[in-house]
């Protein structure tokens, strides 16, 4: 069994024109395994990394620990140091984060907004707009119950995390935009239907 190492790692490819990814984990060997599994299944959450992997293959992938970190509480700080210094061009988000919570920078918010241009509205957004336009009723005269309203509020507040990269997003809606799939499809995956088809989980799940 590989030794458990907490640290910052880099993913790059031989014979490539300088593309690389910076990440961190309390168990680097496990994170490497999860990256490879997702890449082999063509289901990695980072489309840039997936595309480069498909071009160069596993044999040219270089996964290296660039710093071991004894204190896991400063792991995100050390990852951020390398992101700032090395400027990895595969990382989608340029801020290190941990399970204590992550807030998007203005730049990240702008990217999410640009991604959303031309996309269909989520099921949640459509429902809200429909109810607003119908005086909180749909065409069959149905009025949303307080329980349904509370469910939507709680669902919107649930953050999601990627078990491979450790990345955190503020809602299912942001994740659906990032992966360019329907909101309802993403919700079904996270709720247990075909859960093995995604590396994303709710942050508040055990």
N, C-alpha and C positions, 0 to 999 in steps of 0.2 A: 504494500500500500504506500502510495506517495506521501511524503511528509507534508503535514498541514502548514502552509506558509501564508501569512497575512502580508499583503503588499500591493504595490502598483505594478501593472504589467503593460506590455506593448504587443500589439498584433501587427505584423507586417508581412510582406510577400517578397520572395526572391524574384529577381528580374522584373520588378515593378518600378514605376516612376515616382517613388517616394510616398505612396499612400501608407498610412498607418493609423492605428487606433490605440487610445490610452484608456485603461480602465483600472479598477482596483477591486479587491475582494479580501475577505477574512480567510478565504480558502482558495488560493490561486489555482491549484491543480483542479479543484472541482469546477471552478469557473471556466477553465480551459475546456474541460469535458463538455460542459453545457453549451459553450460556444460552438464546438465541433458538431455536437448532436444537432443543434438548430441549423447549422450551415449545411450539413449533409442531407437534412430533410427539406432543404429549401424553405425554411420557415423562420430564418433569423429576423429579428425585429429591426435590424439596421440594413436597409436595402443597399446602401453603398458597399458595406462589407460583404453582403451576399453576392453582389454583382462581381466584385473583384475576386472573391473566392471561386466563383463559377468560372472565371477567366483563367486563373492560375492553378487552381486545384489545391488539395490538402498537402501534397508533397512539397509545395513551395510556401506553405504557411509557416511563419516563424512566430512562436509564442514565447516571450521571454519576460522574466521578472526583472524589472529595472530598479526596484527598491523594496527591501523587506521592511515592514513596519511593525515594531514590537507593540506599540500602543494603538489598538484598533480605533480609539476615539479620535485620533488625528488622521485616520486613513483618508478621509475625504479631503483634508487640507493638503496632504501630500499628493493626491491625485490632481488636485487643482493646480498645484505648483508645476507639475509636468505638462498639464494642458496649456497653462499660460506660457511656459518656456518653449515647448516643442511645437505647439499649435497643430495638433493632429487633424488631418483633413478627412478622416472617416467618421469621427464623432459627430453626431447630429446635434446634440446639445453641448455647449461649451462650459457648463458649470458642473463641478463635482457635487455629489449629494449623498445623503444617507437616509436611513429609515426614520430619522428625526423629522424629515419633511424637506421639501424643496419648492422654492418659488421661482417661477420663470423670470428671466431678465426681460427687459423691453425687447431686446433683439429676438429672444426665443418666442415671445408673444407675437411679434411681427411675422416670424416665419410660419407659426401656426395659422395666423390670419391669412397669409398668402396661400398656404396649402389649401385653405378652406374655399378660396375663390373658385367658383364654378362647380363646387360640390353640392350634392343634394343635402337638404337639411336632415338632421337626425330625427329619429322617431319621437324623441322627447320634445324637440323644438317644434315639430309639426303638430304634436298634440297640444302644446301650449298655445301656439298660434291659432289653431282651430277653435280651441275653447274660448280664446279672447275674442275672436271674430263672431262667435255664435252667442256671445253673452254668457260664456262659461257652460254652453250646452252644445252637444253635437246635433247632427241633423235628425237623430232619432229621439231628441229630447232628453238625452242623458246628461246629468250634471255630475261633475267629478266630486267624489266623496272626500271628506277630510282625510280619511285614511289613504286614499290614492295620492292626494296632494302631499301628505307627509312622506309617503314612499318615494315620490319623485324628488323631494327635497333631500332626503337621506341618500338616495342614489347619486344625486349630483355631487354630494359632498365626499363620496368615497373615492379615495385616491387608489391608483393602481401602480404596481411595481413589476419590473421584469426580472425574473429569477436568474437570467443569464448575465445581463449587464448591470443589474442593480438600479437601473434608472426608474424614476418615479414621475408620474404624470398626475395632474390634479383631478382628472375625471375620465370616465369611459368615453365621453365625447371627444376629448383631446386625443385619446388613443385611437379612436375610430378614424379621426382625421389623419393622424400620423400614418396609419397603416392603409388608409384609403379603402376602408370597408364600411359596410352599413353598421350603424349604431346597434341595431337589434341583433345582428350577427355577433358583434363583439360582446354584447351583454350575455347572449346565450353561451358563448364560450367561457366567460368568466363565472357564470352561474352554475357550471357543472356539465352543460351539454357540450360534448366533444372537447372537454377541458384540456385533454392531452394535445390538442392541435395548436395550442398557444403557450408561450412562456410567460404570459402576463397573469398576475393574480391581484386580488384586492389586498391593499396594504394591511387592512385590519383583520385579515384571516390568519389563523394560527399557523 
